[in-house]
């Protein structure tokens, strides 16, 4: 045991934990409790959470209904680990998801539980797309982020993450995302020309993978027209469309799936993060039946189908997705959030500040990583947890819980407001 044992001491983390740790450096306290949109450290100091576990906690911390259902399941002797065996918890989750999410949207998909993390799900999606089409290349986009395991990293754009791979990443070709060349340039036209030209040097891909709102890449929302153009290109060329809805899904943009506003019908949908409702690891692939070409056991994982997470995931569906109340609330809260951020940017005195995003997935672009870092640091000192994203970490990313109350939201925005004005 280390000798020092004072509140908020980071000695154990600095001594025992790997250098790779990141969030404990940005937020140098020891958190011990959480409820809703509030975190509490070992000194009893409270922080408003606009990070939400990087999108894992759309419904806030420790929802009492979710925890009660988990407790009842554990006390009943419910199976926790079951590989991909048939369990009561899995059946209830799949049937409820089908009844509350898929069928009301006239969507028909098979379920695959590939492993506990979003990256696990991305790996499975890429592998399946290649198997189903017999092709190897996958097209991804500038500033895309899909995970840091090797396959997912190959379709991730960030050089810092890619540089840690230790080998050449293959199997992906990057194309410009919507708006990458400016608002007046339709980058889907370039992609269409590349796919149509037999001498472009780009082989016909197995799939295109994208986020409808790029999260780690800087809160970059794609337009409805651009997304529909991409889907049309996929259909014309026999290319599968994979939507990575790990961070933007589960209601973050208003609708359950982030692509609903564009009327897309992806071949594969990747879900994780807030899927379990309360932070337990769970990921899911939704596959169109015709591409479910796996042989039994061909893709597996020891921790696929986390039963306790399936229990709390079903709780989240029951509580929030049997009607449109949450979706309407996200739309309205997102409007309030966007409006306030616009006011903060305009009153800052720095004309380079701008706001973008969709729903309750918004970013304040500070133009430089140095300014964004200063704002995040001051915000934390003032009692607000918020992080940065973008190629140069130049965007302050706001992901408050979808269930945050108006008073707490405004207090958090007040802290951000004063942090911005003190930093520019």
C-alpha positions in Angstrom: 0.0 0.0 0.0 1.2 3.5 -0.8 1.6 5.7 2.3 -0.2 8.8 1.1 -4.0 8.4 1.6 -5.4 11.9 1.5 -8.6 13.0 -0.3 -8.1 13.6 -4.0 -4.6 12.2 -3.9 -3.4 11.1 -7.4 -0.3 9.3 -6.0 -1.6 5.8 -6.7 -2.6 6.7 -10.3 0.7 8.4 -11.0 2.7 5.6 -9.5 0.7 2.5 -10.6 -1.3 3.4 -13.7 0.2 3.5 -17.2 1.3 6.8 -18.8 -1.5 6.2 -21.4 -4.1 7.6 -19.0 -5.7 10.8 -20.2 -8.8 12.0 -18.5 -7.3 11.9 -15.0 -4.7 14.4 -16.3 -7.4 16.8 -17.6 -9.5 16.4 -14.5 -7.0 15.9 -11.7 -9.2 14.9 -8.8 -10.5 11.6 -7.6 -14.2 11.2 -8.3 -16.2 9.0 -5.9 -19.9 9.5 -6.5 -22.3 10.6 -9.3 -25.9 11.2 -9.8 -27.7 12.6 -12.9 -25.5 15.4 -14.3 -23.4 15.8 -11.1 -20.0 14.3 -10.3 -18.6 14.5 -6.7 -14.9 14.2 -5.8 -13.4 12.9 -2.6 -13.4 16.3 -1.0 -17.2 16.6 -1.6 -16.8 19.2 -4.4 -19.4 18.9 -7.1 -18.9 19.2 -10.8 -21.5 19.5 -13.6 -20.9 16.9 -16.2 -21.0 18.0 -19.8 -18.8 15.0 -20.8 -21.2 12.2 -19.9 -18.5 9.5 -20.2 -17.7 10.6 -23.8 -21.3 9.9 -24.7 -21.8 6.7 -22.6 -24.2 8.4 -20.1 -27.0 9.9 -22.3 -29.4 9.3 -19.4 -27.1 10.6 -16.7 -25.2 8.9 -13.9 -26.8 6.1 -11.9 -30.4 6.3 -13.0 -32.3 4.7 -10.0 -34.7 2.7 -12.2 -31.8 1.1 -14.1 -29.9 0.3 -10.9 -33.0 -1.1 -9.3 -33.6 -3.5 -12.2 -29.9 -4.5 -12.2 -30.1 -5.1 -8.4 -33.3 -7.3 -8.8 -31.6 -9.3 -11.5 -28.5 -9.9 -9.5 -30.5 -10.8 -6.4 -32.6 -13.3 -8.4 -29.4 -15.2 -9.4 -29.6 -14.0 -13.0 -26.8 -15.2 -15.3 -24.1 -12.5 -15.7 -21.7 -14.2 -18.1 -23.1 -16.5 -20.8 -20.9 -16.1 -23.9 -23.5 -16.1 -26.7 -25.8 -18.7 -25.1 -29.5 -18.0 -25.1 -30.4 -16.1 -21.9 -33.6 -14.6 -20.6 -31.9 -11.2 -20.4 -30.8 -11.3 -24.0 -34.2 -12.4 -25.2 -36.0 -9.6 -23.3 -33.5 -7.0 -24.7 -33.8 -8.1 -28.3 -37.6 -8.4 -28.3 -38.0 -5.0 -26.6 -35.5 -3.3 -28.9 -37.3 -4.8 -31.9 -40.7 -3.7 -30.6 -39.8 -0.2 -29.4 -37.1 0.9 -31.8 -37.1 -1.2 -35.0 -40.7 -2.1 -35.9 -42.1 1.4 -35.3 -39.5 2.6 -37.8 -40.3 -0.2 -40.3 -36.7 -1.5 -39.8 -35.8 -5.2 -40.2 -32.4 -6.2 -38.8 -30.6 -9.1 -37.2 -28.7 -8.6 -33.9 -25.1 -9.4 -33.4 -23.4 -8.9 -30.0 -19.7 -8.8 -31.0 -18.0 -7.8 -27.7 -18.3 -5.2 -25.0 -16.8 -2.1 -26.8 -17.6 0.1 -29.7 -14.3 -0.8 -31.3 -15.2 -4.5 -31.0 -18.4 -3.7 -33.0 -16.5 -1.7 -35.6 -14.1 -4.6 -36.1 -16.9 -7.0 -36.6 -18.7 -4.6 -39.1 -15.6 -4.3 -41.2 -14.9 -8.0 -41.2 -18.5 -8.8 -42.1 -18.6 -6.2 -44.9 -15.5 -7.7 -46.5 -16.8 -11.3 -46.1 -20.2 -10.4 -47.6 -18.8 -8.6 -50.6 -15.5 -10.4 -51.2 -13.8 -7.0 -51.4 -11.1 -5.7 -49.1 -11.1 -1.8 -49.2 -13.3 0.3 -46.9 -13.8 4.0 -47.5 -13.7 6.2 -44.5 -13.6 10.0 -44.1 -11.3 12.8 -43.0 -11.6 13.4 -39.3 -13.4 10.1 -38.8 -13.0 8.2 -35.6 -14.0 4.6 -35.1 -11.7 3.2 -32.4 -8.1 2.4 -31.7 -7.9 -1.4 -32.2 -6.0 -2.1 -35.5 -8.9 -2.6 -37.8 -10.9 0.3 -36.4 -7.8 2.4 -36.3 -7.2 1.8 -40.0 -10.5 3.7 -40.7 -9.7 6.4 -38.2 -8.1 9.6 -39.5 -6.2 11.1 -36.5 -2.4 10.9 -36.9 -1.7 10.7 -33.2 -3.9 7.6 -32.7 -2.7 6.1 -36.0 1.0 6.7 -35.1 0.6 4.4 -32.0 -0.2 1.4 -34.2 3.4 0.4 -34.6 2.7 -0.9 -38.2 1.3 0.2 -41.5 -2.5 0.4 -41.4 -4.1 -1.0 -44.5 -7.5 -1.7 -46.0 -8.8 1.8 -46.0 -9.0 4.8 -48.3 -10.0 8.2 -46.9 -12.3 10.6 -48.7 -13.2 14.2 -47.8 -16.1 14.5 -45.4 -19.0 16.8 -45.9 -17.7 20.4 -45.6 -14.1 19.4 -45.7 -13.4 21.6 -48.7 -15.8 24.3 -47.6 -19.5 24.7 -47.3 -20.0 25.3 -51.1 -18.2 22.1 -52.2 -20.1 18.8 -52.4 -17.5 16.2 -51.7 -19.9 13.4 -52.5 -19.4 14.3 -56.2 -15.7 13.7 -55.9 -16.4 10.3 -54.3 -18.8 9.5 -57.1 -16.2 10.3 -59.7 -13.6 8.2 -58.0 -15.9 5.2 -57.8 -17.0 5.6 -61.4 -13.5 6.0 -62.8 -11.8 2.6 -63.4 -8.4 4.3 -63.4 -8.9 6.4 -60.2 -6.6 4.0 -58.3 -9.3 3.3 -55.8 -10.7 -0.2 -55.9 -14.4 -0.7 -55.5 -14.8 -0.9 -51.8 -16.6 -3.4 -49.6 -18.2 -0.6 -47.6 -18.3 3.0 -46.7 -18.2 3.7 -43.0 -19.2 7.1 -41.5 -20.5 9.0 -38.6 -23.5 11.3 -39.3 -22.0 13.7 -36.8 -18.2 13.2 -36.3 -17.5 13.3 -32.6 -13.8 13.0 -31.8 -13.1 14.6 -35.2 -14.5 18.0 -34.1 -18.4 17.8 -34.0 -18.8 17.9 -37.7 -22.5 17.3 -38.8 -23.2 15.9 -42.2 -26.1 17.4 -44.2 -29.1 15.4 -45.2 -28.4 15.9 -48.9 -24.8 14.7 -48.6 -25.7 11.6 -46.6 -28.4 10.7 -49.1 -25.9 11.2 -52.0 -23.6 8.7 -50.3 -26.3 6.2 -49.8 -27.2 6.5 -53.5 -23.6 5.9 -54.4 -23.5 2.8 -52.3 -26.6 1.4 -53.9 -25.4 2.2 -57.5 -22.1 0.5 -56.9 -23.1 -2.5 -54.7 -21.2 -1.0 -51.7 -22.4 -1.6 -48.2 -23.2 1.4 -46.0 -22.0 1.2 -42.4 -23.2 3.9 -40.0 -21.1 4.2 -36.8 -23.8 5.5 -34.3 -21.7 4.7 -31.3 -21.6 8.3 -30.0 -24.3 10.0 -32.0 -26.9 7.3 -31.5 -29.2 6.4 -28.6 -31.0 9.7 -28.8 -28.0 12.1 -28.7 -29.2 14.0 -31.8 -32.9 13.7 -30.9 -34.1 10.6 -32.7 -32.8 7.2 -31.5 -30.6 6.8 -34.6 -28.7 9.8 -35.7 -29.4 9.1 -39.4 -33.2 9.1 -39.2 -33.5 12.8 -40.3 -31.9 11.8 -43.6 -34.1 8.7 -44.1 -31.1 6.4 -44.5 -31.3 2.6 -44.5 -27.8 1.4 -43.5 -26.7 -2.1 -44.2 -24.9 -2.2 -40.9 -25.5 0.0 -37.8 -22.9 0.1 -35.0 -24.1 0.9 -31.5 -22.4 1.0 -28.1 -21.7 3.7 -25.5 -25.2 4.6 -24.1 -26.8 1.3 -25.3 -26.7 -0.2 -21.8 -28.2 3.0 -20.3 -25.9 3.3 -17.3 -22.3 2.8 -18.4 -22.0 -0.9 -18.4 -20.1 -2.2 -21.5 -22.3 -3.3 -24.3 -22.1 -3.1 -28.1 -24.3 -4.3 -30.9 -24.4 -4.6 -34.7 -27.7 -4.4 -36.5 -27.4 -6.3 -39.8 -29.7 -6.4 -42.7 -30.7 -10.1 -42.9 -29.3 -10.6 -46.4 -25.7 -9.8 -45.3 -25.8 -12.0 -42.3 -23.4 -14.4 -44.0 -21.4 -15.5 -40.9 -20.8 -19.2 -40.2 -21.6 -20.3 -36.6 -18.8 -19.2 -34.3 -16.8 -17.6 -37.2 -16.7 -14.3 -35.2 -16.8 -14.5 -31.4 -15.7 -12.9 -28.2 -15.6 -13.9 -24.6 -17.6 -11.0 -23.3 -20.2 -10.6 -26.0 -23.7 -10.0 -24.8 -23.1 -8.6 -21.3 -26.2 -9.9 -19.6 -26.3 -7.2 -16.8 -25.9 -4.5 -19.4 -28.7 -6.1 -21.4 -30.9 -5.8 -18.3 -30.2 -2.1 -17.9 -30.4 -1.5 -21.6 -33.9 -2.9 -21.6 -34.7 -0.6 -18.7 -33.6 2.4 -20.7 -35.8 1.4 -23.6 -38.8 0.9 -21.3 -38.3 4.2 -19.5 -37.4 6.5 -22.4 -38.3 5.0 -25.8 -41.9 4.0 -25.6 -43.0 7.5 -26.6 -41.5 10.7 -28.2 -41.1 12.6 -24.9 -37.3 12.2 -24.7 -36.8 12.9 -28.4 -38.8 16.1 -28.2 -36.9 17.1 -25.1 -33.5 16.6 -26.7 -34.6 18.8 -29.7 -35.8 21.6 -27.4 -32.8 21.4 -25.0 -30.5 21.2 -28.0 -32.1 24.4 -29.3 -31.5 26.2 -26.0 -27.9 24.9 -25.8 -27.1 26.0 -29.3 -28.7 29.4 -28.8 -26.7 30.0 -25.6 -23.4 28.8 -27.2 -24.0 31.2 -30.1 -24.4 34.0 -27.6 -21.2 33.0 -25.8 -19.3 33.0 -29.1 -20.7 36.3 -30.3 -20.1 38.1 -27.0 -16.6 36.7 -26.5 -14.9 39.4 -28.7 -13.2 36.7 -30.7 -14.7 36.4 -34.2 -13.0 33.1 -34.9 -15.2 31.3 -32.4 -18.1 29.3 -33.9 -20.7 26.7 -33.0 -21.8 23.6 -34.8 -23.4 20.2 -34.2 -26.9 18.7 -34.0 -29.3 18.0 -31.1 -27.3 17.8 -27.9 -24.1 17.0 -29.6 -22.5 20.4 -30.0 -19.1 22.0 -30.2 -17.6 25.4 -29.7 -14.8 25.7 -32.2 -12.0 27.9 -30.7 -9.8 27.7 -33.8 -6.7 26.8 -31.7 -6.1 23.9 -29.3 -4.4 26.3 -27.0 -7.5 28.4 -26.4 -9.8 25.4 -26.1 -7.4 23.9 -23.5 -7.4 27.1 -21.5 -11.3 27.2 -21.6 -11.6 23.6 -20.5 -9.1 24.1 -17.7 -10.9 27.2 -16.4 -14.2 25.5 -16.7 -13.0 22.6 -14.5 -11.8 25.1 -11.9 -15.2 26.6 -12.0 -17.0 23.2 -11.5 -17.7 22.0 -15.1 -16.4 18.9 -16.7 -16.1 19.3 -20.5 -13.6 18.0 -23.0 -11.9 18.9 -26.3 -12.0 17.2 -29.7 -10.9 17.9 -33.3 -7.7 17.4 -35.3 -5.9 19.9 -33.0 -8.2 19.5 -30.0 -9.5 23.0 -30.9 -13.2 22.3 -30.3 -14.8 22.3 -26.8 -17.3 19.4 -27.0 -20.5 19.5 -25.2 -22.3 16.2 -24.4 -24.5 16.9 -21.4 -26.9 14.1 -20.3 -30.0 14.2 -22.4 -32.0 14.2 -19.1 -30.3 17.2 -17.6 -32.6 19.7 -15.9 -32.8 23.3 -17.1 -31.3 24.8 -14.0 -28.3 22.6 -14.0 -27.8 23.1 -17.8 -27.8 26.9 -17.3 -25.4 26.7 -14.4 -23.0 24.7 -16.6 -23.4 27.2 -19.4 -22.8 30.1 -17.1 -19.5 28.4 -16.0 -18.5 27.9 -19.7 -19.5 31.5 -20.5 -17.2 32.9 -17.8 -14.4 30.5 -18.8 -14.6 31.6 -22.4 -14.5 35.3 -21.6 -11.7 34.8 -19.1 -9.6 32.9 -21.7 -9.9 34.9 -25.0 
